[in-house]
Every structure is written in structure tokens, then in C-alpha cells.
Amino acid sequence: MTTQQRRDQIQIMELEGFAALEQLLLIQDEREQSQQIRDMQAIDEETQQEFNRFHNW
């Protein structure tokens, strides 16, 4: 393997590493968004239950 090929290989590995990190960050963002959605759904459900309790008196 020539010096240039080694440099190219190192650069490819670095770019693959950056791509993997970027993918992990995207997955983390998606998980956080999903958790926020679940939290909001739980709040909405609780609010609806309280509303129903007060209006069914």
C-alpha cells in the first residue's frame, strides 16, 4: 500500500467515524423527541381524565 493509499484509507476511516457519530446523534434526537411525545400524551390523557371527572359530577 502506498503512502497516498494509506492516507486515503485513514481519511475514509475518519469520515466513516464521523458518519457513525452523526447517526448516533440523530438516533438520540429521535429518542428524545419520542419521549417528549409520550410525555405530552400522558399529560393530555391526565388532563382529559380530570376534565371528565369534573363534568361527570
N, C-alpha and C positions, 0 to 999 in steps of 0.2 A: 504494500500500500504506500503510495507516495505521500509526501508531506501535505500536498493540497487535498488529497483524498481524506487524509486524517482530519484536516481542518474542516472539510465539508461534513465529515461524519460527526465531529464534535458539534458543529453548528446545527445539524439535523437533530441530534440528541437534545440540545438545548431548546430548540423550537418545539420538539415533542414534549419536553418537560413543561414549557410554558403553556402549551395547549392543554396538557393534563391539569395543570393548576387552574386554568381558566374554566375548564369543565367542572372541576370540583367547586369553584366559586359559584358557578351557575346552579349546580345542584343544591348548594347550601342556600342560595337565594330562593329557589323554588320551595325548599322545605320550610323556610321561614314564612314565605307567603302562604303556603298551605296551612301552617299553624295559625297564622293571623286569621285566615278564613274560618278555620274551625272555632277559634275563639269568638269571632263575631257571630257565627251561627249559634254558639252556645248562649251568648248574650241575648240574641234575638229570640231564641226559644224561651229563655227565662223571662224575658220581658213579655212575651205572648202569654205565658202561663200566668204571670201576675195580672195581666190585663183581663184574662178570662176569669180569674178568681174574683176580681172586684166587680165584674159585670154579671156574674152569676149569683150574686147575693140575693 
